[in-house]
Amino acid sequence: MKKGELFLQFGKPCTTIGMLKKGVMRGFVYDNEGEEITTHFYQEGDMVIGSFIPKTNAAMSVEALEDCELTTADYAEVVSWVNRDREITEVITAQFQKLNNQLQSRLVTLLNLNSLEKYELFLDEFPSLINRIPHYYIANYLGITPTQLSRARKQFIDKCK
């Protein structure tokens, strides 16, 4: 996929599942004012899906932030092999657990942490992304303004001195 292309589009059926081999992608939705809200980042080794259930409508759009390489398959067919093939079951289970943990962490972050704490958690969860994606996407993901992100980055640097 080329940078800027959509792998999944909000509201369209999830028929394809992907495993990101190279590149970075982001999941996003639109708020009531039509503004994009970044909900997730995908990096190498991540499973890319728009819903936990095949053929249901995607809960978000997924866009390539870099040129990406993905291995793709029919989502319903892959899920049909769960519990029949141990390796597929383990991969799907591990990836679903990873996605679930990231979603839970994101909720806690948005609800309970200040800008610096949000930034530090982002660095823990996505250490390789800080210099690969535009900072306005990071700020958007963290639920803060680019100015708040800039201040948090400065506080972090000062704290590490």
N, C-alpha and C positions, 0 to 999 in steps of 0.2 A: 504494500500500500504506500502511496505517496503521502507526504506531509499534507495535512488538511483534509484528507479523505475520511469519510465516515465508514466505520466497520458495522455499526448498528445505528438505527435511527429510532428515536423515541416513538412509541405507538405502533411500530411495525412488528410483525411476528418474528420471534427469535427462532430462526431455523438453522443458524450456523453457530458453532462454538469454535473458538480459536485458542491457540497456545502461542503467546508472543515469544518469538525467537530472537528478534532484534528490534530495538526501538522503544519509544515511549508513547503511550496513548492516554487519553483522559476521558472519563465518563462525565457527562454533564446533563443537567435539566434546565428548564426555564422557569423562573419564578412568575408571580402574578403580573409583574410589570414587563415581562418579556426579556429580563436580564438572565444571562447564563450563570448557573451556579455549578462550579466544578465539584463533583461528588466523589471522584475516585481517580487514582493514577494507576496505570498498568505499566509494568516494566518487564524486562526479559524474564521468562520462566512463569509468567502469570497466565492464568486462564482468563479469557475475555468472553464474557456473556452479558446479556442485557436483562436476564430474568433467571431465576432458579428453576423455572419450569419451561421445557421446550414448547415451542409453538405459541406461547402466550406473548402478548405485546411487550416490547422492550420498555423497561422502566426508565431508561435514559438513552441518550445518544453516546456513541463512543467514537472519538476522533483521533487520528494519528497526529501526534505532535512532532514527530520525526518521520522520515521514511522508515517503514516497518516491514519486517518479515514475520509472517504468521503461518502456522500449520492450522488448517481448518478442516472441519468435518461436519456432517449432518448432526445437529444437536440431538434430535430425537433418537437417531440410531445409536449414538454414543451412550445416551442414558439407558437405552434398551439393553445394553451390555452390562450395566451395573448389576451387581450380584450374580452375574453369570461368568464374569471374567475378573479374577482377583486383581490383576494389575490395573485394569480400567477402574475398578471400584476404589482401589487405594488412591489413584491419581485424582479422581473426581472428589472423593471424600476429603482428601488433604486440601485441594483447591477450594472447595466450599467452606471448609473450616477456616482457611486463610482469609477468604473474602468476609466471612462472618466476623472474625476477629477484627479485621480492619474497619468494618462498619460499626461495630461496638465501640472501638477506640475513637472513631470519628465522632460519634454521639457524645461520648464523655468529654472529648476535647472541646467541641462546640459549646457544650453546656457549662463546663466547670473551670476552664483554664483561661489565664490571661494570655496576652499576645506572645510574651517571651516563652511561656510554658508550651503554648501551641507550636511555636517554631521549633523548640527543642524536641518535642514529640515527633514533628515532621522529620527532623534530621535523623532521629532514631529509626523511624519506620521507612524512610526513603532516602538514605544517605547518598545514593548515587545520582539523585535527581536534581539536587540544588543548583548545579551549573548546566543542566541539560534542558530545562524548561523555563519559559518566561516567568519572572517573579510575580506578575499580576495573576497568573493561574494559581500559584502557591498561596498568595494572599486570599484569593477568592475561595480556594479550598479550605483555608483556615478560618474563613468567616471574618476576616479583618481587611482593612484598607491597605493599599500598597505603602502608604506612609507609615501605618502601624507596623507593617512587616519590616520596613527599613529601620525603624526604631528598635524593634525586637532583635534584628540582626546586629545592630550596633551594641545593644545591651549584652547579647551573647558573646560578641567578640571581646568586649570589656571584661566580662565575667571570666573568660578563658585566659586572660592575660596574667 
